[in-house]
Amino acid sequence: MQPKKLLTNLITRALEGTFEPAICKRYIRQFNIQAEIEAEDVYPLALKFLNEGDTEMAVGYIITALDIDKDHKATFNLAKTMLFSLSEDFDKANGFMYKQKNPDLNKYMDILNKSITKLNTDLTTSKNELTKLEGETGLFQKMKNKQKIAELQAQIVEMSDKFDKTRREQKKVTNLVKIEEYVKVLSLILEVITLPSRYSWLYK
Amino acid sequence: MNNKKTNGASSNISGEDSFSQTMFSSAKISSKKVEKKIEIPESNEPEKILKKEFVPQKKVIEEKPKVVIPKSIKKDAELEKNVQKILEEIPKEELTRLIKPDKKAKENLSNMDFQTRKGVSDAEKRDFVEELAKREPDPDTATINAAMVWKWKQNRDKKKSK
């Protein structure tokens, strides 16, 4: 028989051993609850936060409930139903298509963020240059700048379009990254319970 | 009345070939069957026939699942009220779909990128999805969870569209 200490907080320990501290911090919380509290009392709190749209808090209470009792069926079922709903969302948002092109969505997100920053800088530079050229006086100077101004104006339109397109893409990928994170956390919680042999390191 | 119907049907079938005769005979059979089920009134008023056909369908749509709210939820009156409200709102087909995920939903889930660790085969991912289905709570809890997850999804969709 396993010592009792090894069987407590299994889910928290599994998360801490799998994910980066920044992710763990979002889901593993030190709730101010009594020592004798049961999973049955924590489960409604997960429902409450789910209803309020606070997914991270809801998952936090799911972890707490299953840390107390990993066989609590209501909480387990809640996590499972959330997981199915999220995978459906991922499919509807063309997540699988994105994953084929970019297996690591976080890396793709970094590329998009860098691209947006660069586009923003280039756009500001071009706009400043245009203002400067348009402000120059003198007939000869104006004639000289005419072609350059037209080029800059076309460039600005093109860059603005690219900027908007990249922002839209960033919004989509941000949503997919969030869904994927929820899925990874929830599936790990459920795997620790359903397939304990895969997590033998937790019992050592 | 039967004669009238038969005459009408025969006027639609012009050819004398065997195919049209077969069609004609099958039309006669089907019209008899319909007569037996619906019991067409003497007056032949279409409104009365429609009423008889649509009344039972309306009852099916209004039917809502009777769910016993668990004690743990009842402790929080506001949550209980919200759960009951959501149970009223959720369409029946959505509820069924969330309680019993279909083949496509299972496929989607097994295709998802699970934990950050590598080396989990496709077969293992499918095993995991099948394993999930084995641990079911009582039907009332499953219904409440499905309804709450449905509402959660609705709220997320609203946030996305903003």
Interface residues (C-beta under 8 A of the other chain):
Chain A: T18 F19 E40 D41 Y43 P44 L47 K48 L50 N51 G53 T55 A58 K73 A74 F76 N77 L78 K80 T81 M82 L83 F84 S85 S87 E88 D89 F90 D91 F96 K99 N175 E180 V183 K184 S187 L188 L190 E191 I193 T194 L195
Chain B: P70 S72 I73 K75 D76 L79 N82 V83 I86 L98 I99 P101 A105 N108 L109 N111 M112 D113 F114 Q115 T116 R117 D127 F128 E131 L132 R135 E136 P137 D138 T141 A142 I144 N145 A146 M148 V149 W150 K151 W152 K153 N155 R156 K159 K160
